[in-house]
Amino acid sequence: MEELPWKVLVLTAGRGHIGATREDFFREVRGVKYADLESALRELEGEGLINIEWTGIDKFLCTVSEKGALLAKEEYEKRLSAYKRRMDDQHKSTGIEKI
């Protein structure tokens, strides 16, 4: 999963039934352009991972679907596992475990 859609999905899933607003995304995802954000939102909505309720021309409320919540959990666990493997490899190569 690409980085921006991943961030959008995780933020939306983390907000639970409350949902995430445009302001939440701009606060949490630094440097994002609105056009890129809208593109990621529409992509995720098209895949059935999030639901979008448009409240204005460029304002919205996003909630995660059941499918999106499961994908976010699986992707998070995969990324966490990869991170732990990298950390273990670094510890082995630097001899930190001997200290």
N, C-alpha and C positions, 0 to 999 in steps of 0.2 A: 504494500500500500504506500502511495506517495506521502510525503511528509505533511503537506497542508491538509489533505483529506483525513489523514490519521489524527492530526491535532484537533480538527473539527469534531471528528467522531468521539475522541476521548473526552474532550471538554463537554460535549453534549451528553455523553453517557454519564459523566461525573456529576452533572447537574440533576440527573434523575428525572422524576416526574415534574419538577419545577421548570425544567427547560433552560436553554441558553439563548440570550438575546444578542443582537448585533454588538451591543456595547461590551458584553462578556468576551466576545471574540477579539475585539480590538484591544481590550485590556490584557488579555492573556496571550495572544499570538502577536508578538511584536513585529512591526514592519509589514503587516499584511495589507495588501491593496484590496479595496472593496470588490473590484471585478474578479480578482482571484478567489476571494472568499465566496462570492456568489457562485462562481463556477464550481468550486468544491462542494458547496451546499447542494447545488442542483444535481451534481454527479452522485452524491450520497443518497439524495432523495430518489433519484432514478433507480438506484440499486435496492431501494427499500430499506435502507439502513437508518434513515432519520425521517422525521415528519416535520414539515415547515408550515407554520401558520403566518402568512404575511399580514402584518398589522398596518402597513403603510407602503409607500413607494419603495423605500429601501430599509424598512424596519421589519423584523420578524422575530418569531419565537420558535426555537428548534427543540424537538424532543427526540429521544432515541427510540427506535423500534426494538422489538424483542430480538430480531435478527441482528440489528446493529449492536445491541448490548453483548450478545454472544461473540460477535466478531471482535469487538473491542477487547473483551476479556481474553480471547485466544491470542490476538495480536500482542497484547500487553504481556502475557505470559511468555510468548515466543521472544519478544524483545528483552524481557528480564532475564530469561535463560541465556540468551546470547551475551548479554552484558556480564552475567556471572561467569560464563566461560572465558570471556576476555580478561576479566579480573583474575581468575585462577591462573590463566596462562601468564599474565604479567607477574604474579606472585612467584610462580615457578621459575620464570626466567631471571628474576632479580634476586632470588634467594631470600625473600622476605619471610617465608615460613620458618627459616632457620633461626631467626632472631628471637 
